[in-house]
Amino acid sequence: MIGNTRKTGPSLSDFDFSEPAELFGGGSWNKSHKTVAYRRFETSAEAIRYLMEELDETARRPCVLEVNDLRLSHIDVRRLYDRKDYPLKRRPRKETDAT
């Protein structure tokens, strides 16, 4: 790799947690993990909470969250969930929760 060619995600500085969201999931090679095909949420905050609190990291990785025309990876979702202005109450973190 020459120079800093690392791809960065979308700008999330003015993200609106009240916008509706669509979750597109991917299959898992390990059938013991929960997977998601497609789901709609009234708010992106609810979708983010679902991804972070209901799915384990293996199930989150292939998921894409679409809010308006913005497509968010599991890394983007983690950043939004960890922000101080995330509007919903978070579940207490477990020792096994990966970052």
C-alpha positions in Angstrom: 0.0 0.0 0.0 1.4 3.4 -1.0 0.6 6.4 1.1 -2.7 6.5 3.0 -5.2 4.8 0.7 -7.3 3.3 3.5 -11.0 3.6 2.5 -13.1 5.5 5.1 -16.8 5.2 5.7 -19.5 7.9 5.2 -19.5 11.1 7.2 -21.7 10.4 10.2 -21.3 13.8 11.9 -24.8 15.0 11.1 -26.6 11.6 11.2 -30.3 11.8 11.9 -31.3 8.9 14.3 -35.0 9.6 13.6 -34.9 8.7 9.9 -36.5 5.3 8.8 -34.0 2.5 8.1 -33.8 -0.7 6.2 -31.6 -3.6 7.3 -30.2 -5.9 4.6 -28.5 -9.0 6.0 -26.3 -11.6 4.6 -26.2 -15.3 5.2 -23.8 -16.9 7.6 -21.7 -19.9 6.8 -22.2 -21.0 10.4 -25.9 -21.9 10.7 -25.7 -21.7 14.6 -25.6 -17.9 14.3 -28.7 -15.8 14.0 -29.0 -14.2 10.5 -31.2 -11.4 9.1 -32.6 -11.3 5.6 -34.4 -8.0 5.5 -36.1 -5.7 8.1 -37.6 -2.2 8.1 -37.4 0.1 11.2 -39.4 3.3 11.9 -36.1 4.9 13.1 -32.5 4.3 12.4 -31.9 4.4 16.2 -34.1 1.3 16.6 -32.3 -0.4 13.8 -28.9 0.4 15.3 -30.1 -0.9 18.7 -31.4 -4.1 17.1 -28.1 -4.7 15.3 -26.0 -4.0 18.4 -28.1 -5.7 21.1 -29.8 -8.6 19.3 -27.2 -9.9 16.9 -23.8 -11.1 17.7 -20.7 -9.8 15.9 -20.7 -12.6 13.4 -24.3 -11.9 12.3 -23.7 -8.1 12.2 -20.7 -8.3 9.8 -22.5 -9.0 6.6 -25.4 -6.6 7.4 -25.9 -3.2 5.7 -28.1 -0.6 7.2 -29.6 1.8 4.7 -30.8 5.2 5.8 -32.0 7.4 2.9 -29.2 6.8 0.4 -26.5 6.2 3.0 -25.3 2.6 3.4 -23.7 1.8 6.7 -21.5 -1.2 7.5 -21.3 -2.9 10.9 -18.4 -0.6 11.7 -20.4 2.5 11.0 -23.3 1.2 13.1 -20.9 0.5 16.0 -19.6 4.1 15.8 -23.2 5.5 15.8 -24.2 3.3 18.7 -21.2 4.4 20.8 -21.9 8.1 20.2 -22.9 10.3 23.2 -25.9 11.6 21.3 -27.4 8.1 20.5 -31.0 8.7 21.6 -32.1 5.3 23.0 -31.2 3.7 26.3 -28.4 1.1 25.8 -28.3 -2.4 27.3 -25.4 -2.7 29.7 -22.4 -4.2 27.9 -21.3 -7.7 28.6 -17.7 -8.7 29.0 -17.9 -10.7 25.8 -19.2 -7.8 23.6 -16.6 -7.2 20.9 -15.9 -3.7 19.7 
